[in-house]
Amino acid sequence: MYHYDYETNGTCSILVSLDLDGDKVHNINFTGGCNGNLKAISKLVEGMTVDQIESTLSGNTCGSKPTSCADQLAKAVRAAYNASTQLPQ
């Protein structure tokens, strides 16, 4: 398992923590933001692949903001996957 922390940008949440097992995402946890909604999103995408999460949540906005916590999660899983593939074998 590869653990990754992603600092969000433009949202009420400030951090997304997650684990990767290959391209499968597990143990998503948000710091800040709308607690109940973010717990629900985390449960719904548990075990999905990076591509599935990215294609489902990328581009989602919140009110007049150009991003959302869901959009930031899509960015986080991609950043985590990219970082994990750069590790020495």
C-alpha positions in Angstrom: 0.0 0.0 0.0 1.2 3.5 -0.9 0.0 6.3 1.4 -0.5 9.8 0.0 -1.5 13.2 1.4 -2.8 15.8 -1.0 -3.2 19.5 -0.1 -6.4 20.7 -1.7 -6.8 24.1 -3.4 -9.9 26.2 -3.5 -12.1 24.1 -1.2 -13.2 24.0 2.4 -11.3 20.8 2.9 -7.6 21.3 3.3 -6.2 17.8 2.9 -7.1 14.5 1.3 -5.3 11.4 2.6 -5.6 8.1 0.8 -3.9 4.7 0.2 -3.3 3.1 -3.2 -3.0 -0.6 -3.9 -1.8 -0.5 -7.5 -4.4 1.7 -9.1 -7.2 0.9 -6.5 -8.0 3.6 -4.0 -8.6 2.9 -0.3 -9.0 4.6 3.1 -9.9 8.1 1.8 -10.0 10.7 4.5 -10.7 14.4 4.2 -9.6 17.1 6.7 -12.1 19.9 6.8 -15.0 20.4 4.5 -18.6 19.0 4.8 -17.9 16.0 7.0 -21.0 14.0 6.2 -20.9 14.5 2.4 -17.2 13.7 2.3 -17.6 10.6 4.4 -20.3 9.5 1.9 -18.1 10.2 -1.2 -15.2 8.3 0.4 -17.5 5.2 1.0 -18.9 5.4 -2.5 -15.5 5.4 -4.3 -13.7 3.0 -1.9 -12.0 0.3 -4.0 -12.5 2.1 -7.3 -9.6 2.7 -9.7 -7.9 6.0 -10.2 -9.4 6.2 -13.7 -12.9 5.5 -12.4 -12.7 8.1 -9.7 -11.2 10.6 -12.1 -13.8 10.1 -14.8 -16.6 10.3 -12.3 -15.6 13.3 -10.2 -13.3 15.4 -12.3 -14.8 18.8 -13.1 -17.4 18.7 -10.4 -17.9 22.3 -9.0 -19.2 23.7 -5.7 -21.4 26.8 -6.0 -19.5 29.4 -7.9 -16.1 27.8 -7.2 -14.3 26.3 -10.2 -13.6 23.2 -8.1 -15.1 21.1 -5.3 -13.9 18.5 -2.8 -14.9 15.8 -5.2 -12.9 17.4 -8.0 -10.0 17.8 -5.6 -10.3 14.1 -4.8 -10.0 13.3 -8.5 -6.9 15.4 -8.6 -5.5 13.7 -5.5 -5.9 10.2 -6.7 -4.2 11.0 -10.0 -1.3 12.8 -8.2 -1.0 9.8 -5.8 -0.9 7.4 -8.7 1.7 9.4 -10.6 3.9 9.7 -7.5 3.6 6.0 -6.8 4.8 5.1 -10.3 7.9 7.2 -9.8 9.1 5.2 -6.8 12.2 3.1 -7.3 11.3 -0.6 -7.7 
